[in-house]
Structure formats: C-alpha cells, structure tokens
Amino acid sequence: MIATGSSGSGGGDGHADESALLEIPHYDGPAWGKTAEGALEISCHYLWGIDNLLDPSHLAWVHVTSFAGAGTDTRPLDLEETLEGLIVSRWITAEPTPPYYRPMLAFGDNCDRKQHYEGRLPSIAINGSVYTRAGAGR
C-alpha cells in the first residue's frame, strides 16, 4: 500500500490519514505474488493514466510483446460502477500466458487469467491480475 501527501484533512502537513488508506486484498499474503516493480511512475496528466488502465482493449495491439495475449482481443469486459469509481475486469481462460508474465509462472504455457482494473475517484488506479493453471480460474 502506498500513500503520498495528505488526505485533505491534515491541513497539508504531509501526513496521511491512515484510516483513509486503501485496503488492497492479498497485498501481503504469502500465497500471492507481486511484480518486483510494484508501481510505475508516468509523466502525464493523471486522467490519461486512469483512462489507459480502464481501457484494457488496447492491450491487444499496443502491448503485443509484453502484456497482451490471446483473448485480449476477443473476450468481453465486465463493467461495474461503484460508489468510489469504476471496475473493469474480465477472465481469459485456457490461453497462452502473455510474454511479460511467462517467466513468473511455473505451471506451463497456458493459463486462466483475470485482468482487474479499478479507477477510484478522484485519481487512484489499481491494476490487479490473477494467473492460475488453465481450468482453475473463475
């Protein structure tokens, strides 16, 4: 969990209101993994970053050699509006693992994977994925 700056109630003193920090399920769970980088800093308006993450359809042609894989061009997206923002997700089942993730997985070339993107107002984006053996997802 990463928090920077103030929640707005601290008068700009730079201290985060810990009660306002997001709870990220399984973040420190020993059975769950995290990519080594954890966060990606980008130099653009924050809304462009959120727009990018909430449009996983672009994976199929922009990230062909890294995050894309079979199913990113054909599987429908599930959209959920929440009080905090929007969740975009989808399961892609029994397809080859995308190149970026292949070295991280020890269970073969095909997998089931869930792509999960959250846009939380006003400016937080959460990107989570589940990778499991083919046939074990959902």
Rosetta blueprint (number, residue, H / E / L):
1 M L
2 I L
3 A L
4 T L
5 G L
6 S L
7 S L
8 G L
9 S L
10 G L
11 G L
12 G L
13 D L
14 G L
15 H L
16 A L
17 D L
18 E H
19 S H
20 A H
21 L L
22 L L
23 E L
24 I L
25 P L
26 H L
27 Y L
28 D L
29 G L
30 P L
31 A L
32 W L
33 G L
34 K L
35 T L
36 A L
37 E L
38 G L
39 A L
40 L L
41 E L
42 I L
43 S L
44 C L
45 H L
46 Y H
47 L H
48 W H
49 G H
50 I H
51 D H
52 N H
53 L H
54 L L
55 D L
56 P H
57 S H
58 H H
59 L H
60 A H
61 W H
62 V H
63 H L
64 V L
65 T L
66 S L
67 F L
68 A L
69 G L
70 A L
71 G L
72 T L
73 D L
74 T L
75 R L
76 P L
77 L L
78 D E
79 L E
80 E E
81 E E
82 T L
83 L L
84 E L
85 G E
86 L E
87 I E
88 V E
89 S E
90 R E
91 W E
92 I E
93 T E
94 A E
95 E E
96 P E
97 T L
98 P L
99 P L
100 Y L
101 Y L
102 R H
103 P H
104 M H
105 L L
106 A L
107 F L
108 G L
109 D L
110 N E
111 C E
112 D E
113 R E
114 K E
115 Q E
116 H E
117 Y E
118 E E
119 G E
120 R E
121 L L
122 P L
123 S L
124 I E
125 A E
126 I E
127 N E
128 G E
129 S E
130 V E
131 Y E
132 T E
133 R E
134 A L
135 G L
136 A L
137 G L
138 R L
